[in-house]
Amino acid sequence: MKVLCAWCVRDGRPAFLREKWPFEDPSETHGLCADHFTSLSASVNQVVTSRVWFLSRVHDLSWGLTRWAQRMRGRFLSLC
Ligand SMILES: [Zn+2]
């Protein structure tokens, strides 16, 4: 497998880091290059904050989807 830096991919930079077992598998997986690891470690507080924000957004979204699914199911059942 090819290991690519997810952040370099986002920035459109050369992202290839290393090969990883199984070597015959041509698919890609994501890691972090030294540059981005350093800059992320430096701004770790910001990362934690945005991670909390992200998780709370995911929670909102999954809650909204659950409500939507319930509403759709109710509408579908009332048609039958
Ligand atoms: Zn990178």
PDB file of the backbone (N, CA, C, O) and the ligand in Angstrom, with CONECT records:
HET     ZN  A 101       1
ATOM      1  N   MET A   1       0.850  -1.187   0.000  1.00  0.00           N
ATOM      2  CA  MET A   1       0.000   0.000   0.000  1.00  0.00           C
ATOM      3  C   MET A   1       0.888   1.239   0.000  1.00  0.00           C
ATOM      4  O   MET A   1       2.002   1.232   0.523  1.00  0.00           O
ATOM      5  N   LYS A   2       0.375   2.273  -0.586  1.00  0.00           N
ATOM      6  CA  LYS A   2       1.077   3.564  -0.560  1.00  0.00           C
ATOM      7  C   LYS A   2       0.573   4.379   0.625  1.00  0.00           C
ATOM      8  O   LYS A   2      -0.634   4.494   0.837  1.00  0.00           O
ATOM      9  N   VAL A   3       1.491   4.940   1.392  1.00  0.00           N
ATOM     10  CA  VAL A   3       1.101   5.830   2.476  1.00  0.00           C
ATOM     11  C   VAL A   3       1.304   7.265   1.991  1.00  0.00           C
ATOM     12  O   VAL A   3       2.413   7.659   1.631  1.00  0.00           O
ATOM     13  N   LEU A   4       0.227   8.030   1.988  1.00  0.00           N
ATOM     14  CA  LEU A   4       0.273   9.430   1.554  1.00  0.00           C
ATOM     15  C   LEU A   4      -0.015  10.335   2.748  1.00  0.00           C
ATOM     16  O   LEU A   4      -0.786   9.977   3.638  1.00  0.00           O
ATOM     17  N   CYS A   5       0.611  11.510   2.757  1.00  0.00           N
ATOM     18  CA  CYS A   5       0.272  12.490   3.785  1.00  0.00           C
ATOM     19  C   CYS A   5      -1.057  13.146   3.406  1.00  0.00           C
ATOM     20  O   CYS A   5      -1.182  13.776   2.356  1.00  0.00           O
ATOM     21  N   ALA A   6      -2.037  12.983   4.282  1.00  0.00           N
ATOM     22  CA  ALA A   6      -3.388  13.480   3.996  1.00  0.00           C
ATOM     23  C   ALA A   6      -3.386  15.004   3.801  1.00  0.00           C
ATOM     24  O   ALA A   6      -4.160  15.537   3.007  1.00  0.00           O
ATOM     25  N   TRP A   7      -2.504  15.697   4.540  1.00  0.00           N
ATOM     26  CA  TRP A   7      -2.474  17.156   4.463  1.00  0.00           C
ATOM     27  C   TRP A   7      -1.799  17.632   3.193  1.00  0.00           C
ATOM     28  O   TRP A   7      -2.204  18.631   2.599  1.00  0.00           O
ATOM     29  N   CYS A   8      -0.749  16.897   2.773  1.00  0.00           N
ATOM     30  CA  CYS A   8      -0.107  17.240   1.503  1.00  0.00           C
ATOM     31  C   CYS A   8      -1.070  17.017   0.346  1.00  0.00           C
ATOM     32  O   CYS A   8      -1.099  17.800  -0.604  1.00  0.00           O
ATOM     33  N   VAL A   9      -1.859  15.945   0.425  1.00  0.00           N
ATOM     34  CA  VAL A   9      -2.863  15.692  -0.610  1.00  0.00           C
ATOM     35  C   VAL A   9      -3.820  16.875  -0.676  1.00  0.00           C
ATOM     36  O   VAL A   9      -4.161  17.344  -1.762  1.00  0.00           O
ATOM     37  N   ARG A  10      -4.249  17.353   0.479  1.00  0.00           N
ATOM     38  CA  ARG A  10      -5.181  18.482   0.543  1.00  0.00           C
ATOM     39  C   ARG A  10      -4.553  19.732  -0.059  1.00  0.00           C
ATOM     40  O   ARG A  10      -5.222  20.511  -0.738  1.00  0.00           O
ATOM     41  N   ASP A  11      -3.244  19.917   0.200  1.00  0.00           N
ATOM     42  CA  ASP A  11      -2.559  21.104  -0.305  1.00  0.00           C
ATOM     43  C   ASP A  11      -2.087  20.956  -1.746  1.00  0.00           C
ATOM     44  O   ASP A  11      -1.556  21.906  -2.320  1.00  0.00           O
ATOM     45  N   GLY A  12      -2.274  19.773  -2.341  1.00  0.00           N
ATOM     46  CA  GLY A  12      -1.824  19.543  -3.696  1.00  0.00           C
ATOM     47  C   GLY A  12      -0.315  19.425  -3.821  1.00  0.00           C
ATOM     48  O   GLY A  12       0.245  19.695  -4.884  1.00  0.00           O
ATOM     49  N   ARG A  13       0.351  19.020  -2.732  1.00  0.00           N
ATOM     50  CA  ARG A  13       1.796  18.815  -2.747  1.00  0.00           C
ATOM     51  C   ARG A  13       2.109  17.337  -2.945  1.00  0.00           C
ATOM     52  O   ARG A  13       1.237  16.488  -2.761  1.00  0.00           O
ATOM     53  N   PRO A  14       3.368  17.020  -3.325  1.00  0.00           N
ATOM     54  CA  PRO A  14       3.744  15.593  -3.425  1.00  0.00           C
ATOM     55  C   PRO A  14       3.567  14.925  -2.067  1.00  0.00           C
ATOM     56  O   PRO A  14       4.173  15.345  -1.081  1.00  0.00           O
ATOM     57  N   ALA A  15       2.743  13.893  -2.017  1.00  0.00           N
ATOM     58  CA  ALA A  15       2.273  13.398  -0.727  1.00  0.00           C
ATOM     59  C   ALA A  15       2.817  12.016  -0.372  1.00  0.00           C
ATOM     60  O   ALA A  15       2.569  11.519   0.726  1.00  0.00           O
ATOM     61  N   PHE A  16       3.557  11.390  -1.292  1.00  0.00           N
ATOM     62  CA  PHE A  16       3.993  10.016  -1.044  1.00  0.00           C
ATOM     63  C   PHE A  16       4.965   9.950   0.125  1.00  0.00           C
ATOM     64  O   PHE A  16       5.964  10.670   0.134  1.00  0.00           O
ATOM     65  N   LEU A  17       4.693   9.105   1.106  1.00  0.00           N
ATOM     66  CA  LEU A  17       5.577   8.963   2.269  1.00  0.00           C
ATOM     67  C   LEU A  17       6.400   7.680   2.200  1.00  0.00           C
ATOM     68  O   LEU A  17       7.629   7.726   2.253  1.00  0.00           O
ATOM     69  N   ARG A  18       5.735   6.555   2.082  1.00  0.00           N
ATOM     70  CA  ARG A  18       6.427   5.263   2.101  1.00  0.00           C
ATOM     71  C   ARG A  18       5.478   4.191   1.614  1.00  0.00           C
ATOM     72  O   ARG A  18       4.280   4.414   1.438  1.00  0.00           O
ATOM     73  N   GLU A  19       6.060   3.006   1.400  1.00  0.00           N
ATOM     74  CA  GLU A  19       5.249   1.826   1.090  1.00  0.00           C
ATOM     75  C   GLU A  19       4.978   1.072   2.384  1.00  0.00           C
ATOM     76  O   GLU A  19       5.754   1.144   3.337  1.00  0.00           O
ATOM     77  N   LYS A  20       3.881   0.360   2.402  1.00  0.00           N
ATOM     78  CA  LYS A  20       3.487  -0.360   3.595  1.00  0.00           C
ATOM     79  C   LYS A  20       2.958  -1.727   3.182  1.00  0.00           C
ATOM     80  O   LYS A  20       2.351  -1.865   2.120  1.00  0.00           O
ATOM     81  N   TRP A  21       3.185  -2.722   4.004  1.00  0.00           N
ATOM     82  CA  TRP A  21       2.671  -4.058   3.707  1.00  0.00           C
ATOM     83  C   TRP A  21       1.140  -4.053   3.710  1.00  0.00           C
ATOM     84  O   TRP A  21       0.562  -3.376   4.560  1.00  0.00           O
ATOM     85  N   PRO A  22       0.457  -4.757   2.826  1.00  0.00           N
ATOM     86  CA  PRO A  22       0.971  -5.611   1.738  1.00  0.00           C
ATOM     87  C   PRO A  22       1.443  -4.796   0.546  1.00  0.00           C
ATOM     88  O   PRO A  22       0.708  -3.945   0.044  1.00  0.00           O
ATOM     89  N   PHE A  23       2.660  -5.048   0.088  1.00  0.00           N
ATOM     90  CA  PHE A  23       3.278  -4.244  -0.963  1.00  0.00           C
ATOM     91  C   PHE A  23       2.610  -4.434  -2.314  1.00  0.00           C
ATOM     92  O   PHE A  23       2.655  -3.541  -3.160  1.00  0.00           O
ATOM     93  N   GLU A  24       1.980  -5.611  -2.529  1.00  0.00           N
ATOM     94  CA  GLU A  24       1.359  -5.851  -3.840  1.00  0.00           C
ATOM     95  C   GLU A  24       0.006  -5.159  -3.943  1.00  0.00           C
ATOM     96  O   GLU A  24      -0.579  -5.112  -5.025  1.00  0.00           O
ATOM     97  N   ASP A  25      -0.501  -4.621  -2.836  1.00  0.00           N
ATOM     98  CA  ASP A  25      -1.776  -3.908  -2.848  1.00  0.00           C
ATOM     99  C   ASP A  25      -1.531  -2.463  -3.286  1.00  0.00           C
ATOM    100  O   ASP A  25      -0.844  -1.720  -2.586  1.00  0.00           O
ATOM    101  N   PRO A  26      -2.088  -2.049  -4.446  1.00  0.00           N
ATOM    102  CA  PRO A  26      -1.800  -0.701  -4.958  1.00  0.00           C
ATOM    103  C   PRO A  26      -2.649   0.399  -4.322  1.00  0.00           C
ATOM    104  O   PRO A  26      -2.519   1.563  -4.703  1.00  0.00           O
ATOM    105  N   SER A  27      -3.513   0.062  -3.364  1.00  0.00           N
ATOM    106  CA  SER A  27      -4.394   1.090  -2.814  1.00  0.00           C
ATOM    107  C   SER A  27      -3.631   2.020  -1.872  1.00  0.00           C
ATOM    108  O   SER A  27      -2.479   1.761  -1.524  1.00  0.00           O
ATOM    109  N   GLU A  28      -4.275   3.084  -1.473  1.00  0.00           N
ATOM    110  CA  GLU A  28      -3.616   4.142  -0.712  1.00  0.00           C
ATOM    111  C   GLU A  28      -4.172   4.224   0.704  1.00  0.00           C
ATOM    112  O   GLU A  28      -5.344   3.941   0.949  1.00  0.00           O
ATOM    113  N   THR A  29      -3.312   4.615   1.617  1.00  0.00           N
ATOM    114  CA  THR A  29      -3.760   4.902   2.966  1.00  0.00           C
ATOM    115  C   THR A  29      -3.144   6.233   3.370  1.00  0.00           C
ATOM    116  O   THR A  29      -2.240   6.725   2.694  1.00  0.00           O
ATOM    117  N   HIS A  30      -3.609   6.812   4.442  1.00  0.00           N
ATOM    118  CA  HIS A  30      -3.159   8.159   4.775  1.00  0.00           C
ATOM    119  C   HIS A  30      -2.398   8.207   6.086  1.00  0.00           C
ATOM    120  O   HIS A  30      -2.729   7.524   7.055  1.00  0.00           O
ATOM    121  N   GLY A  31      -1.377   9.029   6.081  1.00  0.00           N
ATOM    122  CA  GLY A  31      -0.567   9.266   7.260  1.00  0.00           C
ATOM    123  C   GLY A  31      -0.257  10.743   7.341  1.00  0.00           C
ATOM    124  O   GLY A  31      -1.019  11.584   6.863  1.00  0.00           O
ATOM    125  N   LEU A  32       0.871  11.044   7.953  1.00  0.00           N
ATOM    126  CA  LEU A  32       1.250  12.437   8.183  1.00  0.00           C
ATOM    127  C   LEU A  32       2.756  12.535   7.955  1.00  0.00           C
ATOM    128  O   LEU A  32       3.524  11.762   8.528  1.00  0.00           O
ATOM    129  N   CYS A  33       3.177  13.479   7.123  1.00  0.00           N
ATOM    130  CA  CYS A  33       4.606  13.652   6.893  1.00  0.00           C
ATOM    131  C   CYS A  33       5.220  14.433   8.059  1.00  0.00           C
ATOM    132  O   CYS A  33       4.499  14.985   8.890  1.00  0.00           O
ATOM    133  N   ALA A  34       6.545  14.476   8.116  1.00  0.00           N
ATOM    134  CA  ALA A  34       7.241  15.124   9.234  1.00  0.00           C
ATOM    135  C   ALA A  34       6.860  16.601   9.331  1.00  0.00           C
ATOM    136  O   ALA A  34       6.621  17.110  10.426  1.00  0.00           O
ATOM    137  N   ASP A  35       6.802  17.289   8.189  1.00  0.00           N
ATOM    138  CA  ASP A  35       6.443  18.715   8.177  1.00  0.00           C
ATOM    139  C   ASP A  35       5.092  18.953   8.817  1.00  0.00           C
ATOM    140  O   ASP A  35       4.940  19.803   9.695  1.00  0.00           O
ATOM    141  N   HIS A  36       4.124  18.196   8.368  1.00  0.00           N
ATOM    142  CA  HIS A  36       2.779  18.421   8.865  1.00  0.00           C
ATOM    143  C   HIS A  36       2.625  17.930  10.297  1.00  0.00           C
ATOM    144  O   HIS A  36       1.855  18.494  11.073  1.00  0.00           O
ATOM    145  N   PHE A  37       3.374  16.857  10.651  1.00  0.00           N
ATOM    146  CA  PHE A  37       3.328  16.403  12.038  1.00  0.00           C
ATOM    147  C   PHE A  37       3.818  17.508  12.970  1.00  0.00           C
ATOM    148  O   PHE A  37       3.233  17.750  14.025  1.00  0.00           O
ATOM    149  N   THR A  38       4.913  18.181  12.560  1.00  0.00           N
ATOM    150  CA  THR A  38       5.469  19.262  13.377  1.00  0.00           C
ATOM    151  C   THR A  38       4.493  20.421  13.503  1.00  0.00           C
ATOM    152  O   THR A  38       4.239  20.916  14.601  1.00  0.00           O
ATOM    153  N   SER A  39       3.948  20.847  12.372  1.00  0.00           N
ATOM    154  CA  SER A  39       3.049  22.002  12.426  1.00  0.00           C
ATOM    155  C   SER A  39       1.767  21.662  13.180  1.00  0.00           C
ATOM    156  O   SER A  39       1.178  22.520  13.839  1.00  0.00           O
ATOM    157  N   LEU A  40       1.339  20.398  13.078  1.00  0.00           N
ATOM    158  CA  LEU A  40       0.142  20.003  13.834  1.00  0.00           C
ATOM    159  C   LEU A  40       0.413  19.923  15.322  1.00  0.00           C
ATOM    160  O   LEU A  40      -0.424  20.303  16.141  1.00  0.00           O
ATOM    161  N   SER A  41       1.604  19.420  15.668  1.00  0.00           N
ATOM    162  CA  SER A  41       1.952  19.347  17.085  1.00  0.00           C
ATOM    163  C   SER A  41       2.030  20.741  17.686  1.00  0.00           C
ATOM    164  O   SER A  41       1.638  20.956  18.833  1.00  0.00           O
ATOM    165  N   ALA A  42       2.549  21.702  16.889  1.00  0.00           N
ATOM    166  CA  ALA A  42       2.668  23.073  17.361  1.00  0.00           C
ATOM    167  C   ALA A  42       1.302  23.682  17.639  1.00  0.00           C
ATOM    168  O   ALA A  42       1.140  24.473  18.567  1.00  0.00           O
ATOM    169  N   SER A  43       0.334  23.310  16.836  1.00  0.00           N
ATOM    170  CA  SER A  43      -0.998  23.901  17.003  1.00  0.00           C
ATOM    171  C   SER A  43      -1.965  22.874  17.557  1.00  0.00           C
ATOM    172  O   SER A  43      -3.126  22.813  17.150  1.00  0.00           O
ATOM    173  N   VAL A  44      -1.472  22.056  18.500  1.00  0.00           N
ATOM    174  CA  VAL A  44      -2.293  20.938  18.970  1.00  0.00           C
ATOM    175  C   VAL A  44      -3.555  21.423  19.685  1.00  0.00           C
ATOM    176  O   VAL A  44      -4.599  20.775  19.610  1.00  0.00           O
ATOM    177  N   ASN A  45      -3.465  22.545  20.369  1.00  0.00           N
ATOM    178  CA  ASN A  45      -4.657  23.064  21.036  1.00  0.00           C
ATOM    179  C   ASN A  45      -5.745  23.381  20.030  1.00  0.00           C
ATOM    180  O   ASN A  45      -6.924  23.094  20.240  1.00  0.00           O
ATOM    181  N   GLN A  46      -5.311  23.988  18.924  1.00  0.00           N
ATOM    182  CA  GLN A  46      -6.253  24.328  17.868  1.00  0.00           C
ATOM    183  C   GLN A  46      -6.868  23.056  17.282  1.00  0.00           C
ATOM    184  O   GLN A  46      -8.061  23.010  16.982  1.00  0.00           O
ATOM    185  N   VAL A  47      -6.029  22.020  17.126  1.00  0.00           N
ATOM    186  CA  VAL A  47      -6.525  20.759  16.581  1.00  0.00           C
ATOM    187  C   VAL A  47      -7.553  20.143  17.508  1.00  0.00           C
ATOM    188  O   VAL A  47      -8.599  19.673  17.060  1.00  0.00           O
ATOM    189  N   VAL A  48      -7.258  20.144  18.795  1.00  0.00           N
ATOM    190  CA  VAL A  48      -8.195  19.584  19.770  1.00  0.00           C
ATOM    191  C   VAL A  48      -9.506  20.354  19.725  1.00  0.00           C
ATOM    192  O   VAL A  48     -10.581  19.754  19.751  1.00  0.00           O
ATOM    193  N   THR A  49      -9.422  21.692  19.656  1.00  0.00           N
ATOM    194  CA  THR A  49     -10.621  22.514  19.618  1.00  0.00           C
ATOM    195  C   THR A  49     -11.455  22.203  18.377  1.00  0.00           C
ATOM    196  O   THR A  49     -12.672  22.043  18.466  1.00  0.00           O
ATOM    197  N   SER A  50     -10.793  22.118  17.216  1.00  0.00           N
ATOM    198  CA  SER A  50     -11.546  21.868  15.995  1.00  0.00           C
ATOM    199  C   SER A  50     -12.076  20.446  15.979  1.00  0.00           C
ATOM    200  O   SER A  50     -13.104  20.171  15.359  1.00  0.00           O
ATOM    201  N   ARG A  51     -11.365  19.520  16.672  1.00  0.00           N
ATOM    202  CA  ARG A  51     -11.842  18.147  16.761  1.00  0.00           C
ATOM    203  C   ARG A  51     -13.120  18.089  17.600  1.00  0.00           C
ATOM    204  O   ARG A  51     -14.071  17.393  17.244  1.00  0.00           O
ATOM    205  N   VAL A  52     -13.135  18.806  18.688  1.00  0.00           N
ATOM    206  CA  VAL A  52     -14.329  18.861  19.529  1.00  0.00           C
ATOM    207  C   VAL A  52     -15.487  19.477  18.744  1.00  0.00           C
ATOM    208  O   VAL A  52     -16.619  18.994  18.780  1.00  0.00           O
ATOM    209  N   TRP A  53     -15.163  20.562  18.031  1.00  0.00           N
ATOM    210  CA  TRP A  53     -16.175  21.207  17.196  1.00  0.00           C
ATOM    211  C   TRP A  53     -16.709  20.230  16.164  1.00  0.00           C
ATOM    212  O   TRP A  53     -17.917  20.136  15.946  1.00  0.00           O
ATOM    213  N   PHE A  54     -15.785  19.494  15.522  1.00  0.00           N
ATOM    214  CA  PHE A  54     -16.162  18.546  14.478  1.00  0.00           C
ATOM    215  C   PHE A  54     -17.059  17.456  15.052  1.00  0.00           C
ATOM    216  O   PHE A  54     -18.091  17.124  14.471  1.00  0.00           O
ATOM    217  N   LEU A  55     -16.661  16.902  16.195  1.00  0.00           N
ATOM    218  CA  LEU A  55     -17.454  15.831  16.804  1.00  0.00           C
ATOM    219  C   LEU A  55     -18.840  16.322  17.192  1.00  0.00           C
ATOM    220  O   LEU A  55     -19.819  15.588  17.062  1.00  0.00           O
ATOM    221  N   SER A  56     -18.928  17.562  17.669  1.00  0.00           N
ATOM    222  CA  SER A  56     -20.237  18.069  18.042  1.00  0.00           C
ATOM    223  C   SER A  56     -21.094  18.294  16.793  1.00  0.00           C
ATOM    224  O   SER A  56     -22.310  18.106  16.826  1.00  0.00           O
ATOM    225  N   ARG A  57     -20.448  18.701  15.689  1.00  0.00           N
ATOM    226  CA  ARG A  57     -21.184  18.849  14.434  1.00  0.00           C
ATOM    227  C   ARG A  57     -21.674  17.492  13.944  1.00  0.00           C
ATOM    228  O   ARG A  57     -22.804  17.374  13.471  1.00  0.00           O
ATOM    229  N   VAL A  58     -20.821  16.458  14.057  1.00  0.00           N
ATOM    230  CA  VAL A  58     -21.225  15.109  13.649  1.00  0.00           C
ATOM    231  C   VAL A  58     -22.405  14.647  14.489  1.00  0.00           C
ATOM    232  O   VAL A  58     -23.336  14.020  13.983  1.00  0.00           O
ATOM    233  N   HIS A  59     -22.356  14.963  15.774  1.00  0.00           N
ATOM    234  CA  HIS A  59     -23.450  14.584  16.657  1.00  0.00           C
ATOM    235  C   HIS A  59     -24.743  15.275  16.226  1.00  0.00           C
ATOM    236  O   HIS A  59     -25.799  14.645  16.158  1.00  0.00           O
ATOM    237  N   ASP A  60     -24.652  16.583  15.933  1.00  0.00           N
ATOM    238  CA  ASP A  60     -25.825  17.314  15.450  1.00  0.00           C
ATOM    239  C   ASP A  60     -26.382  16.690  14.182  1.00  0.00           C
ATOM    240  O   ASP A  60     -27.591  16.520  14.024  1.00  0.00           O
ATOM    241  N   LEU A  61     -25.459  16.353  13.278  1.00  0.00           N
ATOM    242  CA  LEU A  61     -25.846  15.815  11.984  1.00  0.00           C
ATOM    243  C   LEU A  61     -26.534  14.464  12.135  1.00  0.00           C
ATOM    244  O   LEU A  61     -27.566  14.214  11.512  1.00  0.00           O
ATOM    245  N   SER A  62     -25.951  13.581  12.977  1.00  0.00           N
ATOM    246  CA  SER A  62     -26.536  12.253  13.131  1.00  0.00           C
ATOM    247  C   SER A  62     -27.900  12.363  13.818  1.00  0.00           C
ATOM    248  O   SER A  62     -28.819  11.600  13.520  1.00  0.00           O
ATOM    249  N   TRP A  63     -28.018  13.315  14.734  1.00  0.00           N
ATOM    250  CA  TRP A  63     -29.305  13.558  15.394  1.00  0.00           C
ATOM    251  C   TRP A  63     -30.326  14.046  14.376  1.00  0.00           C
ATOM    252  O   TRP A  63     -31.469  13.590  14.374  1.00  0.00           O
ATOM    253  N   GLY A  64     -29.921  14.967  13.514  1.00  0.00           N
ATOM    254  CA  GLY A  64     -30.805  15.487  12.481  1.00  0.00           C
ATOM    255  C   GLY A  64     -31.237  14.403  11.509  1.00  0.00           C
ATOM    256  O   GLY A  64     -32.396  14.343  11.097  1.00  0.00           O
ATOM    257  N   LEU A  65     -30.287  13.546  11.147  1.00  0.00           N
ATOM    258  CA  LEU A  65     -30.603  12.453  10.226  1.00  0.00           C
ATOM    259  C   LEU A  65     -31.579  11.473  10.857  1.00  0.00           C
ATOM    260  O   LEU A  65     -32.481  10.967  10.190  1.00  0.00           O
ATOM    261  N   THR A  66     -31.397  11.208  12.137  1.00  0.00           N
ATOM    262  CA  THR A  66     -32.311  10.303  12.839  1.00  0.00           C
ATOM    263  C   THR A  66     -33.717  10.868  12.838  1.00  0.00           C
ATOM    264  O   THR A  66     -34.687  10.157  12.577  1.00  0.00           O
ATOM    265  N   ARG A  67     -33.818  12.172  13.136  1.00  0.00           N
ATOM    266  CA  ARG A  67     -35.130  12.825  13.134  1.00  0.00           C
ATOM    267  C   ARG A  67     -35.762  12.790  11.749  1.00  0.00           C
ATOM    268  O   ARG A  67     -36.960  12.548  11.599  1.00  0.00           O
ATOM    269  N   TRP A  68     -34.922  13.039  10.728  1.00  0.00           N
ATOM    270  CA  TRP A  68     -35.397  13.060   9.353  1.00  0.00           C
ATOM    271  C   TRP A  68     -35.899  11.679   8.950  1.00  0.00           C
ATOM    272  O   TRP A  68     -36.951  11.549   8.325  1.00  0.00           O
ATOM    273  N   ALA A  69     -35.125  10.634   9.319  1.00  0.00           N
ATOM    274  CA  ALA A  69     -35.503   9.260   8.977  1.00  0.00           C
ATOM    275  C   ALA A  69     -36.815   8.885   9.641  1.00  0.00           C
ATOM    276  O   ALA A  69     -37.664   8.221   9.046  1.00  0.00           O
ATOM    277  N   GLN A  70     -36.967   9.319  10.881  1.00  0.00           N
ATOM    278  CA  GLN A  70     -38.226   9.025  11.577  1.00  0.00           C
ATOM    279  C   GLN A  70     -39.406   9.708  10.905  1.00  0.00           C
ATOM    280  O   GLN A  70     -40.485   9.130  10.775  1.00  0.00           O
ATOM    281  N   ARG A  71     -39.181  10.966  10.474  1.00  0.00           N
ATOM    282  CA  ARG A  71     -40.246  11.715   9.818  1.00  0.00           C
ATOM    283  C   ARG A  71     -40.608  11.066   8.490  1.00  0.00           C
ATOM    284  O   ARG A  71     -41.786  10.935   8.158  1.00  0.00           O
ATOM    285  N   MET A  72     -39.567  10.648   7.711  1.00  0.00           N
ATOM    286  CA  MET A  72     -39.818  10.024   6.422  1.00  0.00           C
ATOM    287  C   MET A  72     -40.549   8.698   6.579  1.00  0.00           C
ATOM    288  O   MET A  72     -41.442   8.365   5.799  1.00  0.00           O
ATOM    289  N   ARG A  73     -40.150   7.950   7.604  1.00  0.00           N
ATOM    290  CA  ARG A  73     -40.792   6.668   7.834  1.00  0.00           C
ATOM    291  C   ARG A  73     -42.259   6.870   8.214  1.00  0.00           C
ATOM    292  O   ARG A  73     -43.133   6.118   7.785  1.00  0.00           O
ATOM    293  N   GLY A  74     -42.508   7.884   9.016  1.00  0.00           N
ATOM    294  CA  GLY A  74     -43.880   8.180   9.392  1.00  0.00           C
ATOM    295  C   GLY A  74     -44.711   8.568   8.176  1.00  0.00           C
ATOM    296  O   GLY A  74     -45.862   8.152   8.048  1.00  0.00           O
ATOM    297  N   ARG A  75     -44.126   9.368   7.278  1.00  0.00           N
ATOM    298  CA  ARG A  75     -44.830   9.792   6.072  1.00  0.00           C
ATOM    299  C   ARG A  75     -45.103   8.600   5.165  1.00  0.00           C
ATOM    300  O   ARG A  75     -46.181   8.465   4.585  1.00  0.00           O
ATOM    301  N   PHE A  76     -44.070   7.722   5.060  1.00  0.00           N
ATOM    302  CA  PHE A  76     -44.213   6.548   4.192  1.00  0.00           C
ATOM    303  C   PHE A  76     -45.299   5.619   4.726  1.00  0.00           C
ATOM    304  O   PHE A  76     -46.105   5.094   3.958  1.00  0.00           O
ATOM    305  N   LEU A  77     -45.317   5.418   6.038  1.00  0.00           N
ATOM    306  CA  LEU A  77     -46.305   4.511   6.621  1.00  0.00           C
ATOM    307  C   LEU A  77     -47.718   5.080   6.467  1.00  0.00           C
ATOM    308  O   LEU A  77     -48.681   4.329   6.313  1.00  0.00           O
ATOM    309  N   SER A  78     -47.837   6.417   6.510  1.00  0.00           N
ATOM    310  CA  SER A  78     -49.177   7.000   6.397  1.00  0.00           C
ATOM    311  C   SER A  78     -49.712   6.887   4.965  1.00  0.00           C
ATOM    312  O   SER A  78     -50.918   7.000   4.743  1.00  0.00           O
ATOM    313  N   LEU A  79     -48.812   6.664   3.989  1.00  0.00           N
ATOM    314  CA  LEU A  79     -49.250   6.480   2.609  1.00  0.00           C
ATOM    315  C   LEU A  79     -49.805   5.074   2.381  1.00  0.00           C
ATOM    316  O   LEU A  79     -50.652   4.875   1.510  1.00  0.00           O
ATOM    317  N   CYS A  80     -49.338   4.114   3.150  1.00  0.00           N
ATOM    318  CA  CYS A  80     -49.721   2.721   2.928  1.00  0.00           C
ATOM    319  C   CYS A  80     -51.160   2.452   3.395  1.00  0.00           C
ATOM    320  O   CYS A  80     -51.646   1.327   3.282  1.00  0.00           O
TER     321      CYS A  80
HETATM  322 ZN    ZN A 101       2.364  16.609   4.596  1.00  0.00          ZN2+
END
